[in-house]
Structure formats: C-alpha cells, structure tokens
C-alpha cells in the first residue's frame, strides 16, 4: 500500500518494495505535482490514481533513479558480480568499496556527475590517498577504482535507470609509472644456484616457474596427472586461489588460452621425480592424516599449499642469501624477456605466457619488443654491410 505525504505544492508517493539481503526495508518514491487550477477533489482523485499506477509499476520491478550509489552497487554485487566474476576479482572489487562508498556511496545515481567523479579520481592521485604509505595511489589502482564505479553505472544503464554512464567523461591523471623490477639473467642464475641445499619442493617450485613463466596460481594448481614424464610435458588446466571468504580453492584458468602445454627440460623433470618420491614417502608416514589432492605443492599433510607460502618463503630466502627480492611475478617477466631477446616471435611468446590475445603480450612487453626489433635492424644492417664505409678508390 502506497503512503502519501504533502510537501509544499507537491506530493511524495512512497511504495514498499520488500527487504534487501541484509534485512533492511526498501522503498521506492516519486513526486507528483498537481497542475494549476485543479480543485481539491480533482487533486485527491488524481493523486490516488498516480499512487495506484506507481504501486503497479514497482510491483513489476520498476526502479526509480532515487536509489543511492552504494545501494545499487550492493545490488550489482548480488545480481551480477557474484554470479559472473572470478572470486578473486569479486573480492578485489569488494575491497575497493571502503574508499568509494564514503566518497559517493550516499549520492543518488541520477545526481552523480562526471565532474564529481573526476574530482574523486583526482583525489586518488594526491598525497595521502594511499593510507599505508601516505603517497598517491598507483595509476593501476586508480584505474581499478574507476572501473568498479563504471561497472555499477553500466549496470544502471542496462536496468534502464540511467541513459548514459558518467564515467565515460572521466580521465585518469597521469602518475609516475614505475618500471617493473625483474631479475637479470645473472641474478636469476645465482638465485637458482643458491637453491641447491633447500627443500626439494621449493627448489622445484622456483626452477619450474623460472623455466616456464607460469603464474603463481597456475603453479599451485598443478597436479601430478598434468605431468607427462615420458614426453617431458606439463599441462596447465586449473588454478589454485585464495580469498578470505572461501579460503584456498580450485578455479579455472584465467582465460581459455591460459590452458596450455609446455615442454620442460630434462633436469627439471628429474627434480619433479625426486619431489614425487619424497611426497609419496611423506604420504606413507602420515597414514590416515594424509589428504590426497594430487597436487604437486602441498602442506605436510597433502592439503594444497597456501597461496602466500612461496612468496614469503622466497622473501626470507633472498634476505638470508643477500639477494634482491622482486616478487614472484618477476620470474614470469624474466621468462618473457628471455624469449623476446632470443628472437622468439610474439605469437609464440603470447602462447607460452597464456595471454588471451597477442595484443596483451604486445602491450605488456612493448618496450622489450622495441629493443628486440632494434637489435634485428642492427643485425641486418651489419650483415649487409650497410654501416660500413665504402672502400676508397686510389
């Protein structure tokens, strides 16, 4: 049943539309203003008609644009994100709300302008935006924030709540882009050499990630059924991920092209055989406590290794051996760099990395590719003697 309140020369009509996922009562509202010259009897009759019509529209799922951004965002999470996004992406989006909701969450979606959104985005590029360091947020992080806001507004457009997305008018400020730190070939060779006396599972992990360029989640998702010892082949078929809500869980690869097969060196396959023998012995020692998961990288009882374990172990290892620590993804970047500098074509590099498109590889490793192409040009010039002076004729 609609409730009606007189406000000055107009009337507000409110209709209950149930409860949200947290049990809070939800209402829709509209404002109706009588035309000049209407009698009280005419106003009362038309007001009741407008209330009935509005109530019928709401019962059919009609939404007014009076909804606030945080309310629509929570609906987007429930109706779209939870069903369509990977769990890691969903959780990252949820984490962004702690900064976005205080800024624009209280505003009605039809009142939020491109100018307001630009001011919000600009504030992220100022000192203090990063609560931990007191510095501006990185351009990539700012892009994530704007992308989330844009996704919510795109949902509003699809639901016919808005006609356009105000985020299309927003520009991300140019910030300082730090060059990715990756291990040099010499540093990587030294790091791998220092692993000789370490536990076999960590030795195998870092040798394999260096020689394959696999993502961390792909490494942790490897199972023994993915290893073809006869042909020295490893197949990537799944990932192992972690969120606070779900804990450690198995998921599909990032894209379909991420499912790939790589041929691996004999020496690393021998390490894998050693790891398998050690794991089988550990399973026997654990008896009923052993959890059979078929994973390569596991805890003491066979359960999948936690996602943060390789990162923290490497950090301590580098500190103990006085080696630089650039994180796990630097292994993947070095792998790509070595392929590019060796003259491997971009299509093959893209396939080895499991990128969804070749353009992704080109964009990420643009600088490396340009340097490699310059070397090709120099090599051709030298081979054809273009850079040599013509002999003088006496």
ABEGO torsion letter per residue (X at the ends): XBBBBBBEABBBBBBBAEBBAAGBBBBBBBBBBBBBGBBAAAAAAAAAAAAAAAAAAAAAGBBBAABBAAAAAAAAAAAAAAAABBAAAAAAAAAAAAAAAAAAAABBAAABBAAAAAAAAAAAABBGABAAAGBBBBAAAAAAAAAAAAAAAAAAAAAGABABBAAAABBBBBBBBBBBBBBBAAAAAAAAAAAAABBAAAAAAAAAAAAAGBBAAAAAABBAAABBAAAGBBBBABBBBBBAAAEBBBBBBABAAABBBBBBBAAAAAAAAAAAAAAAAAAAAAEAABBBAGBABBBAAGBBBBAAAAAAAAAAAAAAAGBBBAEAAAAAAAAAAAAAAAGBBAAAAAAAAGBABAAAAAAAAAAAAAAAAAAAAAAAAAAAGAABBBBBBX
